[in-house]
Amino acid sequence: MSARESQIRSALDKIKAQLKPGVELIVVTKTFPVSDLEILYLLGERHFGENRQSELSKKSEALAKDIHWHFQGGLQSNKLRAIVSVASYIHSLDEIRHAVKISELALELNKRQRCFIQVNLDADELASRESNRSGVDPKEFVAFAESLIALAGIDVVGVMGIAPLNSDPRPGFEILRNLSQELLKMAPKASGISSGMSGDYQIAMEYGATHIRLGSSILGQR
Ligand SMILES: *Cc1c(COP(=O)(O)O)cnc(C)c1O
């Protein structure tokens, strides 16, 4: 076994021992080389997260077809076709114009695109505007969810959030859990909560995370 392989394996084992039952681990492989994804694949991982379309397309072409790709980066109209043709899940949907396009593309490709609704968990609106944080404003969540549910090519699977950096993630995770309840009233199957990264995944699981997205705690610093 190579040094890199044993390093990844032991990090993965450590994380897996802490996962609550039913929680899906997505290994965020952005910026890491295909060789690392091959190691993860041999260790049994099948859910990988990427933030950029070009990297997603390149890696998905190079790797096995039974991998589930999770797209979690910023969306741009001219990249949507390539994303929809590869991604099992999109975690970062926060604009209706993108949703309409994704729905059209999905129908054209004979699929329904599974999407999480990304919510902006930054309570401080000024900070949020300045940092250009993405995500739907919680106040607009219900209306946004309603329009999404009406689109034939989209399968709304849950909510997604990124807790604010350098502060207690709990208030944000609480908002996300409440919005998840709102969503379930409109779409009873949309029970997913995608939250939790390397720094806060244990807390995210306390707040009901069903999908956690971990990069650095498994693969090291980028
Ligand atoms: C990079 C990234 C992650 C993983 O972050 P780590 O701190 O490396 O675990 C999770 N979610 C999103 C949206 C990301 O961009």
The ligand as an SDF file (V2000), in Angstrom:
LIG
                    3D

 15 15  0  0  0  0  0  0  0  0999 V2000
  -14.7700   22.7700   -0.2860 C   0  0  0  0  0  0  0  0  0  0  0  0
  -16.1460   22.5130    0.1510 C   0  0  0  0  0  0  0  0  0  0  0  0
  -16.4390   21.5430    1.1120 C   0  0  0  0  0  0  0  0  0  0  0  0
  -15.3730   20.7470    1.8550 C   0  0  0  0  0  0  0  0  0  0  0  0
  -14.6430   21.5760    2.6950 O   0  0  0  0  0  0  0  0  0  0  0  0
  -13.5850   20.9740    3.7430 P   0  0  0  0  0  0  0  0  0  0  0  0
  -13.4470   22.0450    4.7480 O   0  0  0  0  0  0  0  0  0  0  0  0
  -12.3370   20.7280    2.9620 O   0  0  0  0  0  0  0  0  0  0  0  0
  -14.1470   19.7260    4.3040 O   0  0  0  0  0  0  0  0  0  0  0  0
  -17.7710   21.3050    1.4180 C   0  0  0  0  0  0  0  0  0  0  0  0
  -18.7680   21.9900    0.8160 N   0  0  0  0  0  0  0  0  0  0  0  0
  -18.5200   22.9400   -0.1130 C   0  0  0  0  0  0  0  0  0  0  0  0
  -19.6590   23.6530   -0.7450 C   0  0  0  0  0  0  0  0  0  0  0  0
  -17.2120   23.2300   -0.4650 C   0  0  0  0  0  0  0  0  0  0  0  0
  -16.9810   24.1900   -1.3780 O   0  0  0  0  0  0  0  0  0  0  0  0
  1  2  1  0
  2  3  1  0
  2 14  2  0
  3  4  1  0
  3 10  2  0
  4  5  1  0
  5  6  1  0
  6  7  2  0
  6  8  1  0
  6  9  1  0
 10 11  1  0
 11 12  2  0
 12 13  1  0
 12 14  1  0
 14 15  1  0
M  END
$$$$
